[in-house]
Amino acid sequence: MAKVSKTFLLTNIQSRQLRQFRVSSCKPAFGIIPSSANSSIKLNLTTTAIENLYFTQGLLRKTFTKMPMYEIIEKGTPNSTAYSIYFQSGCGKPLSPLHDIPLFANKEKGIYNMIVEIPRWTNAKMEINMQTPMNPIKQDIKKDKLRFVANCFPHKGYIWNYGAFPQTWENPDHIEPTTGCKGDNDPIDVLEIGYRVAKRGEVIQVKILGTVALIDEGETDWKIIAIDVKDPLAEKLNDIEDVDAFFPGLLRATVEWFKIYKIPDGKPENQFAFNGDAKNAAFATDVVAEVHKFWQGLVKSKIEGSTISCLNTTNADSPFQISAEEAGNIYKEAPDDGIAQEISDAVDKWHFIHLK
């Protein structure tokens, strides 16, 4: 169930006179609690929440704590096909992680928002679902079974925080001239290489360092290499050569990982454009700008998106924009049950793959 912002009625006794204050953190998407105070001072706190309010000697003392900009709502039973992760703002407004979270956290400084789908070292193949209304994160399903990626020695699960940039789309009708292959019909993938293991559904701020171009079953599947701006090494990493300097072996391991990770499932080795060489930050930034334009065409219905759900709550120039209340009803109707599947021990198996 979605969270409802609270209304606090505070009474301050000073000189035996009653003074009422109404403090509302922000307007929720639904389930609004009305105020009973007729003459009140209304404080709209869009980026902070009240941690503690108390009175000392007739004076109001306030301690504030920051409210997260984005929150997740988990629906359905974990490890079931019904499990979904929906998004909302810190104020409780439903958001599509694909359409409503902006690409840029700070455009002037080149800082991007990244949606974390898969934390480092984990195996569950979680991804923004393109077909489900409001695009929750769901686990990929193959033959009615939850999908997990294999552990290919010496790697365990994903070796970076894996996710995507919002408001991007790799257009399957566009042939990328540098690779000669069409887009893969998904938001562009991001590999965050910082030290911290992020949380599933977390929105982190990153800067772009470069990219590699995976050719996955004939489609261009860009992998943007980035680092959390809060990482201790972030200030020292500004381009792709810095990755080798501070993370020696990681680029080589990244290419190897993508070449072999589907082989245990009986699929052939993946290929790379540019002989697997990584392109620099400027090249990667241009790629992201291009797929952002494709997304703009998609959400404005200027480009046909086939089965992609473009419902959103923030894009006023989109014919797919819906109200927060309508989006909230989608959240309410999402299943809260589901039968958890037994996770096989084979998920932890190490596969020893030798490339020719």
N, C-alpha and C positions, 0 to 999 in steps of 0.2 A: 504494500500500500504506500502511496506517495506521502511524503512528509508534509505537514501543515505548519506554517509559520505561526508563532505564538504572539498573543497580544498580552502585554503586561500592563496592569493598572497599578500604579504606584501611588501610595498616599504618604505625603510628607507632612508631618505635624510640625508646624513652626508658628510660634506665637499663638498656639491654640486655633490656628486656622487651617482648614483642609485645602490642599492643593493637589489636583489630580494630573497625572502625566500618563499619556498613552504612548508606548514605544512599540512600534511594529517593525520587525526586521525587514520585511518586504512583502509584496503581494504574492501569495501563492497561486498556483495554477487552478486549484480547486479546493473546496472545503474551507472557505474563508470564515474566520471567526469575527463577527461584528463587534464593534466597540460600544459599550454602554455609556461611555463618557461623552457628555454633550459639549462641554467646553474643555477641550484638552489640547495639549501641545503634541503634535504628531512629528516624530522623528523617523525619517525613512533611511535606514541604514542598509545600503545596497551591497557594501563590501565588508561590513563588520557585523558581528553578533554580540549580544550582551552576555558576558561571562558572569558578571556579578554586579548587582546594584544594591547599595545599602546606604544607610544614613548614619551620620555621626554628628551629634550636637546640632541637629537641625540642618546640616549641610548634606547635599547629595554628592556622594563620591561614586565615580563610575570607573569600572575596569573593563576594557574591551579586549576581545580576542578576534582575530581575523576569521571570517567565514570563507570556506573554500568556494572558488568560483563555480566548480562543477562537482556534482555528486552523482553516485550511481544508485539505482534501485534494482535489486536482484529479485527476479521472479522465477517461480518454478523450483523444483528440487535439484540441487547440485548433482552433477553426473547423470542427469537425465536429458532426454532430447527436448524437454520443455524448458530447460534452464536458459534464462535470458538476462542480460544486463542492460537496463535502460539508463538514460541519462537525464539529468535535470540541472538547472542552474542552482546556485546557492540560495536563490529566492524561491525555489520550488517550481520553476517553469520548465515543462518538458522540453527536451532538446534532442534532435537527431544528431548523433556524433558525426555523421557524414555531412549534413547540410547546415547545422546551426552553430556548431563550434567554429569560430573563425580560423582560417589558415594561419594568420599571423597573430602572435601574441604582442609583438612590437615590430611593425614593418620597417621603421626607420633603422632599427638596430639589427634587422635580419634575424629575428627570433620567431620561431614557429611553434604552434601547438601540435603536439603529438599525442594521439590516442594509443595507450598501451593495451594491446590485445593479449600478448603472451609474455609474461615475465621470464627473465633469463633462467635457465636450467629446467624449465618446465616443458612438458610434452603435449599437453592438450592443444589441439589445433583450433584456437578461438579466433573469430574474425567478425568484423562488422558485417551484419547480414544485409545484403543489398535489397532483398525482396520483401522482408518483413516491414510493415509500417513503423516509422520512426527508427528503423535501422539499429536494433539492439545488437550487442555482441552475443554471438551464439557459437556453440561448438560445431565444427564441421561434422557432417554425418555421411558415412559410407556404408551402404547396405544395411541401413537401420542401426548401425553401430557408431558410437562416438569415435571420432578419429584422433589418433595420437601419432606424432611423428616418431620415427625410430631413433634410437641412440646409435650413432655410427662412430665407432671408436676413432679417436679418443674423446669424442664429444658427448655431452649429456644434455639431451633436449636442445632447446634453442640456446645459442651462445651469446646472445645479446638480448636486450629488451626489445621485443618485436612489436611493431604496430603500424600505424598509418597516419598520414596527414589528412585532416578533415578538408572538405571542400576541394578535393582533387578527384579526378576520374581518368583512367587510362582508356581512352576511346577505342573500342574494338573495330571501328570503321576507319581509323586513321592508321596509315602505314608510316611508322617512324623512319624518317630517311636515314638516320645514323645506324639503325639496326636492320632495316629492311623488313621488319615484322610489325604486325598490328598490335594494338594495346590489349591488355588482358581483362578489361571490363571491371576493374576494381579500383578503389582508391590507391594512391601510390604508397608502397611499403617503406617503412623506416626502420633502420637498425640503430638503436641507441647504445653506445659503447661505454658509457660511464660505469663507475665502480658499483653504484647502488642497484640492487635488484628492485625494480619498480613493482607496483601492484596492478593487477588486472583491472582495467577500467580507469586507471589514473590518467589524467591529462597533464603532461609535463612540457616544459618549455625547452626547446633545443635549438642549436644552430647547426647548419649544414656544413659538412666537411668534404663530401664527395659522393660518388655513386658508382655502382657496378650494374651492368645490364644483363640480367639473366634471360636466357631464351628458353621459356618453359612451354613445351609442347607447341612450338611455333609462334608463341606470343612474346612480345616484349614485356618483361616484368622488372621494372626498375627497382633497385634496392638503394634507397638513400641512406648514406652513412652520416650519423649525427651524434651529438653529445649534449647531454643535459647541461644547461647553462649554469646550474648550481654545482656541477661536479668540480672538485678541487683543481682539476687539470684543464677545465674548459677555457680559461683565458689563454692557455698556451697552445691550444689546438685551433687553427683557423683554416687549414686546407688539408688536402689528402696526404701530402707528404708528412704532415705532423702525426698522422696515425701510425705510420711505420716507426717514427722516431720515439713516440711515447707508448705505443702498444705494438711492439715488434712481434710479427707473426700473425697478427689478427686479420689483416687483409687476405693473406694466403689461406688462413683457416676458413675465412668467410667464403671464399670461392670454392674451396674443397667441400665445405658443408653443403652448399647448394648443389654441387655436382652430384653428390652421392646420397642425399637424404631420402630420395624416393626409390633407390635401388632395392632396399629390403622389401618394398611393396611390389616388386616385379617390374618396375618401370626402368627405362634406360637412363643412362647418365645424362644430366642436364648440360646444356651448352651455354656459353657466354659470348656476348658480342665483345669486340675489342680484345680478343684473346684473353679475356678475364681481367684485363687491366682496369684499374679504377680511374674514373675521370675526376677532375678537380671540382672544387666548390662552386666555381663560376658556372661550369657546365651543368652541375647538378641543380643549381638555382634556376637556370633556364628551363630545365626539364620540368621542375615543379611549377614554374610559371605557366608552361604550356598546358599541363594537365589541370591546373586551376582554371584556365580558360575553358577547357573542355567541360569541367564541372559547371561553370557558369552557364554554358549553353544547355546543359542537361537540366539544371534546376529551373531555368527560364523557359523550358520546353522548346528551345530552338534546335536542339539535337535530340533525336529519338533515343530513348534509353531502354526500350524493350520492357523487361520485367522489373526494372529498378524502381523501388518506391522512392519518390521524391518529396513525400510529405515533410513539412517543416513548419516551424513556428516563428521564424525570425526574418525570412526573406520576403520583404514587402512586394518586390517585383516578380515574385514567382507565382504562377497559377496554382501551385501545389501547397501554398501556405494555408495552414489551418489554425484555429484558435487554440489557446492553451487548454481550454476546457475540453475541446475535441481530442487533443492529444492525450490529456489526462484520462479520458475514457478508454483510449487505446491501451494505456498502461493498466487500467483497472481490469480490462477484459483479458489481458495476457494470462495464461494459465499459471496458477499458483501451486499446482501439484506436479505429477510426473513420477515415474518409477525409476529410481536410481539404478543404473547398470553396474554390474560387478566389474571392477577394473582388473583386467587380467595381469598376472605377473609378467607377461610378455612385454608389457609397456616398459619395464626396466631392463629388458634384455639388451646386451651390447652386440652390435653387428660389426663384423670385421670386413670392411670393404676395401678391395684392392683395385685401383684404377689401372687400366692397361697403358 
